[in-house]
Amino acid sequence: MPDKAMEAKEYELVVFSPNDPEDPVNWRLRRKLFVTASICILSFCACVFVPRVWGSELIAEYIGC
């Protein structure tokens, strides 16, 4: 019985036509910067705030508070 990780996966290649506004290569610089900054801010918040909220509850439960 093969593992699920060893099973073949199907991939679909996404191809854009030239000058397609939905292609990230053709986005304006302002939009690229906005998307990049949004991802950075969300990643930072996930790394900093999520462990504080969930971690404090686990620690309090562990020490019996």
C-alpha positions in Angstrom: 0.0 0.0 0.0 1.8 3.2 -1.1 1.9 6.3 1.1 -0.1 9.3 0.1 3.1 11.3 -0.3 4.3 8.9 -2.9 1.1 9.1 -5.0 1.3 10.9 -8.4 -0.1 14.4 -8.3 -1.6 16.2 -11.2 -0.6 19.8 -11.9 -2.2 22.4 -14.1 0.0 25.0 -15.8 -1.5 28.4 -15.9 -0.7 30.3 -19.1 -1.4 34.0 -19.6 -1.7 35.7 -22.9 0.6 38.6 -23.6 -0.4 41.9 -22.0 -3.0 40.1 -19.8 -3.8 42.4 -16.8 -4.3 39.4 -14.6 -0.7 38.2 -15.1 1.4 39.4 -12.1 4.2 40.2 -14.4 2.1 42.9 -16.1 0.9 44.5 -12.8 1.8 48.1 -12.1 4.6 48.6 -9.6 2.2 50.1 -7.1 0.1 46.9 -7.1 3.1 44.7 -6.8 4.4 46.7 -3.8 0.9 46.6 -2.2 0.7 42.8 -2.5 4.2 42.3 -1.3 3.7 44.7 1.7 0.4 43.0 2.6 2.0 39.5 2.6 4.9 40.8 4.7 2.6 42.5 7.3 0.3 39.4 7.5 3.3 37.1 8.0 4.7 39.3 10.7 1.4 39.5 12.5 1.0 35.7 12.3 4.5 35.1 13.7 4.2 37.7 16.5 0.6 37.8 17.7 -0.7 34.2 17.1 1.8 32.5 19.5 1.1 35.2 22.1 -2.6 34.5 22.1 -2.6 30.7 21.9 0.7 30.2 23.7 -0.3 32.1 26.8 -3.4 29.9 27.3 -1.3 26.8 26.9 1.3 28.0 29.4 -1.4 29.0 31.9 -3.1 25.6 31.5 0.3 23.8 31.9 1.2 25.6 35.2 -2.4 25.4 36.5 -3.6 29.0 36.5 
